Amino acid sequence: MLSCKEAAKLLSQSLDERLPLTTRIRLRWHLSLCRLCTRYYRQLDFLRRILGTLPDHVDEAASSESLSEDAKRRIREHLKSDG
């Protein structure tokens, strides 16, 4: 039986690639028994579907808005200080 941590990792991985059949079966088995992982799967699926609608809108926003050089510098500094 998969742990919830393993199941979450596999669910995320499944967004990027098709999992092997045996792994998919093990994951489905876990989801059939684990309410929390099933909820996590539904949230991932919801986000995937919503984000699938964004590219048209993101391109439009990216072409009309851009960060100032000062904003980019502040972001870089902030990232360096947290690293």
N, CA, C and O atoms as a GROMACS GRO file, in nm:
protein
  332
    1MET      N    1   0.085  -0.119   0.000
    1MET     CA    2   0.000   0.000   0.000
    1MET      C    3   0.089   0.124   0.000
    1MET      O    4   0.188   0.132   0.073
    2LEU      N    5   0.053   0.219  -0.082
    2LEU     CA    6   0.125   0.345  -0.088
    2LEU      C    7   0.097   0.429   0.037
    2LEU      O    8  -0.012   0.424   0.093
    3SER      N    9   0.196   0.506   0.078
    3SER     CA   10   0.172   0.604   0.183
    3SER      C   11   0.107   0.726   0.117
    3SER      O   12   0.109   0.741  -0.005
    4CYS      N   13   0.052   0.813   0.199
    4CYS     CA   14  -0.009   0.935   0.145
    4CYS      C   15   0.098   1.023   0.080
    4CYS      O   16   0.072   1.088  -0.022
    5LYS      N   17   0.215   1.025   0.138
    5LYS     CA   18   0.325   1.104   0.081
    5LYS      C   19   0.361   1.053  -0.058
    5LYS      O   20   0.380   1.131  -0.151
    6GLU      N   21   0.371   0.921  -0.073
    6GLU     CA   22   0.401   0.862  -0.204
    6GLU      C   23   0.288   0.889  -0.303
    6GLU      O   24   0.313   0.920  -0.420
    7ALA      N   25   0.164   0.877  -0.256
    7ALA     CA   26   0.049   0.901  -0.342
    7ALA      C   27   0.048   1.045  -0.392
    7ALA      O   28   0.023   1.070  -0.510
    8ALA      N   29   0.075   1.140  -0.303
    8ALA     CA   30   0.077   1.281  -0.343
    8ALA      C   31   0.185   1.306  -0.448
    8ALA      O   32   0.163   1.380  -0.544
    9LYS      N   33   0.300   1.246  -0.429
    9LYS     CA   34   0.409   1.261  -0.526
    9LYS      C   35   0.368   1.204  -0.662
    9LYS      O   36   0.392   1.265  -0.765
   10LEU      N   37   0.307   1.088  -0.661
   10LEU     CA   38   0.264   1.025  -0.786
   10LEU      C   39   0.152   1.103  -0.854
   10LEU      O   40   0.148   1.112  -0.976
   11LEU      N   41   0.063   1.160  -0.774
   11LEU     CA   42  -0.044   1.241  -0.833
   11LEU      C   43   0.014   1.362  -0.904
   11LEU      O   44  -0.028   1.396  -1.014
   12SER      N   45   0.110   1.427  -0.842
   12SER     CA   46   0.177   1.541  -0.906
   12SER      C   47   0.252   1.497  -1.031
   12SER      O   48   0.246   1.563  -1.134
   13GLN      N   49   0.321   1.386  -1.020
   13GLN     CA   50   0.396   1.333  -1.134
   13GLN      C   51   0.304   1.298  -1.250
   13GLN      O   52   0.341   1.314  -1.366
   14SER      N   53   0.185   1.250  -1.218
   14SER     CA   54   0.091   1.209  -1.322
   14SER      C   55   0.041   1.327  -1.405
   14SER      O   56  -0.012   1.309  -1.515
   15LEU      N   57   0.057   1.448  -1.353
   15LEU     CA   58   0.018   1.566  -1.430
   15LEU      C   59   0.115   1.591  -1.545
   15LEU      O   60   0.077   1.649  -1.647
   16ASP      N   61   0.239   1.546  -1.530
   16ASP     CA   62   0.343   1.570  -1.630
   16ASP      C   63   0.368   1.452  -1.721
   16ASP      O   64   0.413   1.469  -1.834
   17GLU      N   65   0.338   1.333  -1.674
   17GLU     CA   66   0.368   1.213  -1.755
   17GLU      C   67   0.272   1.101  -1.720
   17GLU      O   68   0.212   1.098  -1.613
   18ARG      N   69   0.260   1.009  -1.813
   18ARG     CA   70   0.174   0.892  -1.789
   18ARG      C   71   0.251   0.794  -1.702
   18ARG      O   72   0.364   0.755  -1.732
   19LEU      N   73   0.187   0.753  -1.594
   19LEU     CA   74   0.249   0.660  -1.501
   19LEU      C   75   0.236   0.517  -1.555
   19LEU      O   76   0.143   0.487  -1.629
   20PRO      N   77   0.330   0.430  -1.518
   20PRO     CA   78   0.319   0.289  -1.558
   20PRO      C   79   0.189   0.228  -1.504
   20PRO      O   80   0.137   0.270  -1.401
   21LEU      N   81   0.139   0.129  -1.574
   21LEU     CA   82   0.011   0.066  -1.538
   21LEU      C   83   0.008   0.020  -1.393
   21LEU      O   84  -0.089   0.046  -1.322
   22THR      N   85   0.111  -0.049  -1.348
   22THR     CA   86   0.111  -0.100  -1.210
   22THR      C   87   0.107   0.014  -1.109
   22THR      O   88   0.044   0.002  -1.004
   23THR      N   89   0.174   0.123  -1.139
   23THR     CA   90   0.173   0.239  -1.050
   23THR      C   91   0.035   0.303  -1.047
   23THR      O   92  -0.013   0.343  -0.942
   24ARG      N   93  -0.027   0.313  -1.163
   24ARG     CA   94  -0.163   0.369  -1.170
   24ARG      C   95  -0.261   0.284  -1.090
   24ARG      O   96  -0.348   0.338  -1.021
   25ILE      N   97  -0.246   0.154  -1.098
   25ILE     CA   98  -0.334   0.063  -1.023
   25ILE      C   99  -0.313   0.081  -0.873
   25ILE      O  100  -0.410   0.089  -0.798
   26ARG      N  101  -0.188   0.088  -0.829
   26ARG     CA  102  -0.158   0.108  -0.687
   26ARG      C  103  -0.212   0.243  -0.639
   26ARG      O  104  -0.265   0.253  -0.528
   27LEU      N  105  -0.200   0.344  -0.723
   27LEU     CA  106  -0.248   0.477  -0.688
   27LEU      C  107  -0.401   0.477  -0.678
   27LEU      O  108  -0.457   0.534  -0.584
   28ARG      N  109  -0.468   0.415  -0.774
   28ARG     CA  110  -0.615   0.406  -0.769
   28ARG      C  111  -0.662   0.331  -0.645
   28ARG      O  112  -0.761   0.368  -0.582
   29TRP      N  113  -0.590   0.226  -0.610
   29TRP     CA  114  -0.624   0.149  -0.490
   29TRP      C  115  -0.615   0.239  -0.366
   29TRP      O  116  -0.704   0.240  -0.282
   30HIS      N  117  -0.505   0.315  -0.358
   30HIS     CA  118  -0.488   0.406  -0.246
   30HIS      C  119  -0.601   0.509  -0.242
   30HIS      O  120  -0.657   0.536  -0.137
   31LEU      N  121  -0.632   0.565  -0.358
   31LEU     CA  122  -0.738   0.666  -0.364
   31LEU      C  123  -0.874   0.608  -0.325
   31LEU      O  124  -0.957   0.679  -0.268
   32SER      N  125  -0.896   0.482  -0.354
   32SER     CA  126  -1.024   0.420  -0.317
   32SER      C  127  -1.038   0.405  -0.166
   32SER      O  128  -1.149   0.391  -0.114
   33LEU      N  129  -0.925   0.408  -0.096
   33LEU     CA  130  -0.928   0.389   0.049
   33LEU      C  131  -0.900   0.517   0.129
   33LEU      O  132  -0.931   0.523   0.248
   34CYS      N  133  -0.843   0.618   0.064
   34CYS     CA  134  -0.798   0.737   0.137
   34CYS      C  135  -0.878   0.860   0.095
   34CYS      O  136  -0.863   0.909  -0.017
   35ARG      N  137  -0.959   0.909   0.184
   35ARG     CA  138  -1.044   1.024   0.157
   35ARG      C  139  -0.962   1.152   0.136
   35ARG      O  140  -0.995   1.233   0.049
   36LEU      N  141  -0.856   1.170   0.215
   36LEU     CA  142  -0.775   1.292   0.203
   36LEU      C  143  -0.699   1.298   0.071
   36LEU      O  144  -0.692   1.404   0.009
   37CYS      N  145  -0.644   1.188   0.028
   37CYS     CA  146  -0.572   1.186  -0.100
   37CYS      C  147  -0.669   1.204  -0.216
   37CYS      O  148  -0.635   1.265  -0.318
   38THR      N  149  -0.788   1.150  -0.202
   38THR     CA  150  -0.891   1.170  -0.305
   38THR      C  151  -0.926   1.318  -0.316
   38THR      O  152  -0.943   1.371  -0.426
   39ARG      N  153  -0.936   1.385  -0.202
   39ARG     CA  154  -0.964   1.529  -0.202
   39ARG      C  155  -0.847   1.604  -0.269
   39ARG      O  156  -0.870   1.695  -0.349
   40TYR      N  157  -0.725   1.565  -0.236
   40TYR     CA  158  -0.607   1.628  -0.298
   40TYR      C  159  -0.608   1.607  -0.449
   40TYR      O  160  -0.577   1.699  -0.525
   41TYR      N  161  -0.642   1.485  -0.493
   41TYR     CA  162  -0.650   1.456  -0.636
   41TYR      C  163  -0.753   1.545  -0.704
   41TYR      O  164  -0.728   1.599  -0.812
   42ARG      N  165  -0.868   1.562  -0.642
   42ARG     CA  166  -0.973   1.647  -0.700
   42ARG      C  167  -0.928   1.793  -0.709
   42ARG      O  168  -0.960   1.862  -0.805
   43GLN      N  169  -0.854   1.839  -0.608
   43GLN     CA  170  -0.801   1.976  -0.611
   43GLN      C  171  -0.699   1.992  -0.724
   43GLN      O  172  -0.702   2.092  -0.796
   44LEU      N  173  -0.610   1.895  -0.738
   44LEU     CA  174  -0.512   1.900  -0.848
   44LEU      C  175  -0.582   1.900  -0.983
   44LEU      O  176  -0.545   1.977  -1.073
   45ASP      N  177  -0.682   1.816  -0.997
   45ASP     CA  178  -0.754   1.807  -1.123
   45ASP      C  179  -0.826   1.939  -1.154
   45ASP      O  180  -0.825   1.985  -1.268
   46PHE      N  181  -0.886   1.998  -1.053
   46PHE     CA  182  -0.954   2.127  -1.069
   46PHE      C  183  -0.854   2.234  -1.115
   46PHE      O  184  -0.882   2.309  -1.209
   47LEU      N  185  -0.739   2.241  -1.048
   47LEU     CA  186  -0.638   2.340  -1.086
   47LEU      C  187  -0.586   2.317  -1.227
   47LEU      O  188  -0.565   2.412  -1.303
   48ARG      N  189  -0.566   2.191  -1.262
   48ARG     CA  190  -0.518   2.158  -1.397
   48ARG      C  191  -0.617   2.206  -1.502
   48ARG      O  192  -0.579   2.264  -1.604
   49ARG      N  193  -0.745   2.180  -1.477
   49ARG     CA  194  -0.848   2.223  -1.573
   49ARG      C  195  -0.857   2.375  -1.583
   49ARG      O  196  -0.868   2.430  -1.693
   50ILE      N  197  -0.851   2.443  -1.469
   50ILE     CA  198  -0.859   2.589  -1.468
   50ILE      C  199  -0.736   2.648  -1.537
   50ILE      O  200  -0.749   2.740  -1.619
   51LEU      N  201  -0.619   2.598  -1.505
   51LEU     CA  202  -0.497   2.650  -1.566
   51LEU      C  203  -0.493   2.622  -1.715
   51LEU      O  204  -0.428   2.694  -1.791
   52GLY      N  205  -0.561   2.518  -1.757
   52GLY     CA  206  -0.568   2.487  -1.900
   52GLY      C  207  -0.641   2.595  -1.979
   52GLY      O  208  -0.625   2.603  -2.101
   53THR      N  209  -0.718   2.675  -1.912
   53THR     CA  210  -0.791   2.783  -1.980
   53THR      C  211  -0.712   2.914  -1.982
   53THR      O  212  -0.753   3.008  -2.048
   54LEU      N  213  -0.599   2.920  -1.911
   54LEU     CA  214  -0.527   3.046  -1.896
   54LEU      C  215  -0.437   3.090  -2.012
   54LEU      O  216  -0.427   3.211  -2.034
   55PRO      N  217  -0.373   3.004  -2.087
   55PRO     CA  218  -0.274   3.053  -2.183
   55PRO      C  219  -0.321   3.168  -2.272
   55PRO      O  220  -0.243   3.260  -2.296
   56ASP      N  221  -0.442   3.166  -2.320
   56ASP     CA  222  -0.490   3.274  -2.404
   56ASP      C  223  -0.487   3.406  -2.327
   56ASP      O  224  -0.447   3.510  -2.382
   57HIS      N  225  -0.529   3.403  -2.203
   57HIS     CA  226  -0.536   3.525  -2.123
   57HIS      C  227  -0.398   3.568  -2.074
   57HIS      O  228  -0.371   3.688  -2.066
   58VAL      N  229  -0.313   3.474  -2.042
   58VAL     CA  230  -0.180   3.506  -1.990
   58VAL      C  231  -0.098   3.577  -2.098
   58VAL      O  232  -0.028   3.674  -2.067
   59ASP      N  233  -0.104   3.531  -2.220
   59ASP     CA  234  -0.029   3.594  -2.328
   59ASP      C  235  -0.071   3.739  -2.347
   59ASP      O  236   0.012   3.826  -2.368
   60GLU      N  237  -0.201   3.763  -2.340
   60GLU     CA  238  -0.251   3.900  -2.355
   60GLU      C  239  -0.200   3.989  -2.242
   60GLU      O  240  -0.157   4.102  -2.267
   61ALA      N  241  -0.206   3.940  -2.121
   61ALA     CA  242  -0.163   4.020  -2.007
   61ALA      C  243  -0.012   4.043  -2.011
   61ALA      O  244   0.035   4.152  -1.978
   62ALA      N  245   0.063   3.942  -2.050
   62ALA     CA  246   0.209   3.954  -2.054
   62ALA      C  247   0.253   4.056  -2.158
   62ALA      O  248   0.352   4.126  -2.137
   63SER      N  249   0.181   4.066  -2.268
   63SER     CA  250   0.222   4.161  -2.372
   63SER      C  251   0.184   4.304  -2.336
   63SER      O  252   0.246   4.398  -2.386
   64SER      N  253   0.082   4.322  -2.252
   64SER     CA  254   0.038   4.458  -2.221
   64SER      C  255   0.098   4.510  -2.091
   64SER      O  256   0.099   4.631  -2.068
   65GLU      N  257   0.149   4.422  -2.005
   65GLU     CA  258   0.205   4.464  -1.878
   65GLU      C  259   0.343   4.404  -1.861
   65GLU      O  260   0.368   4.289  -1.898
   66SER      N  261   0.433   4.483  -1.803
   66SER     CA  262   0.567   4.433  -1.777
   66SER      C  263   0.616   4.495  -1.648
   66SER      O  264   0.578   4.607  -1.613
   67LEU      N  265   0.701   4.423  -1.578
   67LEU     CA  266   0.759   4.476  -1.455
   67LEU      C  267   0.863   4.582  -1.488
   67LEU      O  268   0.937   4.570  -1.586
   68SER      N  269   0.868   4.683  -1.405
   68SER     CA  270   0.973   4.784  -1.422
   68SER      C  271   1.107   4.724  -1.382
   68SER      O  272   1.112   4.622  -1.314
   69GLU      N  273   1.213   4.786  -1.425
   69GLU     CA  274   1.347   4.738  -1.389
   69GLU      C  275   1.367   4.744  -1.238
   69GLU      O  276   1.431   4.656  -1.180
   70ASP      N  277   1.311   4.847  -1.174
   70ASP     CA  278   1.322   4.860  -1.029
   70ASP      C  279   1.251   4.743  -0.959
   70ASP      O  280   1.302   4.688  -0.862
   71ALA      N  281   1.133   4.707  -1.008
   71ALA     CA  282   1.059   4.595  -0.949
   71ALA      C  283   1.136   4.465  -0.966
   71ALA      O  284   1.142   4.384  -0.874
   72LYS      N  285   1.195   4.444  -1.084
   72LYS     CA  286   1.275   4.323  -1.108
   72LYS      C  287   1.393   4.318  -1.012
   72LYS      O  288   1.425   4.212  -0.958
   73ARG      N  289   1.459   4.433  -0.991
   73ARG     CA  290   1.574   4.440  -0.901
   73ARG      C  291   1.532   4.405  -0.759
   73ARG      O  292   1.602   4.329  -0.691
   74ARG      N  293   1.419   4.460  -0.712
   74ARG     CA  294   1.372   4.433  -0.577
   74ARG      C  295   1.336   4.286  -0.560
   74ARG      O  296   1.362   4.228  -0.454
   75ILE      N  297   1.279   4.226  -0.660
   75ILE     CA  298   1.246   4.082  -0.653
   75ILE      C  299   1.373   4.000  -0.643
   75ILE      O  300   1.382   3.909  -0.561
   76ARG      N  301   1.472   4.031  -0.727
   76ARG     CA  302   1.600   3.958  -0.721
   76ARG      C  303   1.663   3.972  -0.584
   76ARG      O  304   1.712   3.873  -0.530
   77GLU      N  305   1.664   4.092  -0.528
   77GLU     CA  306   1.723   4.114  -0.395
   77GLU      C  307   1.649   4.035  -0.288
   77GLU      O  308   1.709   3.976  -0.199
   78HIS      N  309   1.518   4.035  -0.300
   78HIS     CA  310   1.437   3.961  -0.202
   78HIS      C  311   1.465   3.810  -0.211
   78HIS      O  312   1.477   3.744  -0.108
   79LEU      N  313   1.474   3.758  -0.330
   79LEU     CA  314   1.502   3.617  -0.349
   79LEU      C  315   1.640   3.579  -0.296
   79LEU      O  316   1.657   3.473  -0.238
   80LYS      N  317   1.736   3.667  -0.318
   80LYS     CA  318   1.872   3.641  -0.267
   80LYS      C  319   1.875   3.641  -0.115
   80LYS      O  320   1.944   3.559  -0.055
   81SER      N  321   1.800   3.730  -0.053
   81SER     CA  322   1.801   3.738   0.094
   81SER      C  323   1.731   3.619   0.158
   81SER      O  324   1.763   3.583   0.271
   82ASP      N  325   1.634   3.556   0.088
   82ASP     CA  326   1.566   3.438   0.141
   82ASP      C  327   1.642   3.309   0.116
   82ASP      O  328   1.618   3.209   0.184
   83GLY      N  329   1.733   3.311   0.018
   83GLY     CA  330   1.802   3.189  -0.026
   83GLY      C  331   1.897   3.139   0.074
   83GLY      O  332   1.962   3.037   0.051
   0.00000   0.00000   0.00000
